[in-house]
Amino acid sequence: MAKTTVLLINLGTPDSPSVGDVRSYLSQFLNDPRVIDIPWLLRKFLVNLIIVPFRAPKSAKIYQKLWTPKGSPIIFHGEKVKALLQDRLGAEYSVELAMRYKNPAISDVLERVRKSNPDRIVVIPLFPQYASASTGSALQEVMEVVRNWWVIPQLTLISQYWDHPGFIRALVERGRQYDWRQYDHVLFSYHGLPERQVDKIYDAGLCAEHDCQHRVTEENKYCYKAACYGTTRLLAQGLGIPSENYTVCFQSRLDKKWLRPFSDRVIVEQAKKGVRKLLVFSPAFVADCLETTIEIGDEYQQLFTEHGGEKVQLVESLNDHPVWIEALEDLVKMH
């Protein structure tokens, strides 16, 4: 019997690209107080009466473009990673996959884990850089479930691993499929966050006062912005990309008070400068999803073309890359 359970957690996906399933997914996701961190009543009003009713039909059309005969990419890539990691770890381990929102639900998967009576559980949110809205939310949900168990086994929570050598090596190997020298510029595009959310990690001061673009310290080590720039430096070093040849930017913004520079604006600026070919990494995502395949691959390509550019080449996410599976195995055994 397996003594250690490894629980992989990704963000989630609608059960189908229908409007009803997308509405249900968005409702669960956006009502999370770690995602929209405003007072409860205001969040309920905005999400349930304004955002979800208007956004669900539009989002459903986008998910229909993303969907494949195998279903949602975030699910089938996750299942493949689960199976490959299980093969590497062997019978002493049991690997499980859960989604923070919708299915397979963390609560359902953990109930199955509880019944197996493991000695220990290692929880790995599939978000390399810590953010309260992603990693923090996933870990909180695990703790909310486990706190009600009569028997609580040894529990290890992994908060981030953006600087893990295996993770960086996997990104480098994926990036080597493209010769960055054949492109006019390289973008490292990370999912955006409201500035107030990165400010909250500091007991004193704001993120802007901690030089997060240039160094990671004991004070800012859990700052998402610092981790994104840190990831970029390691990845660029591994690929030999000079700093003048790349830009760090943040996508999927909702308003002007999110982390800057905004990826869509950088895309336009590069096109107006005469850049014709862009290579784009998205190292916050370990599996291809709506934000990579559609937002970067389709929407940014259209935006770039409209302003004079020619080609936006998305570097695929790690998905089930063998070096990524090795990195996960090492993470498990380290802990």
Buried (B, 14 or more C-beta within 10 A) or exposed (E): EBBBBBBBBBBBBBBBBBBEBBBBBBBBBBBBBBBBBBEEEEBEEBBEEEBBEEBBEEBBEBBEEBBEEEBBBBBBBBBBBBEBBBEBBEEEBBBBBBBBBBBBBBEEBBEEBBEEEBEEBBBBBBBBBBBBBBBBBBBBBBEEBBEEEEEEBEEBBBBBBBBBEBBBBBBBBBBEEBEBEEBBBBBBBBBBBBBEBBBBBBEEEEBEEBBBBEEBEEBBBBBBBBBBBBBBBBBBEBBEBEEEBBBBBBBBBEEEEBBBEBBBEBBBBBBEEEBBBBBBBBBBBBBBBBBBBBBBBBBBBEBBEEBBBEEBBBBBBBBBBEBBBBBBBBBBEEB
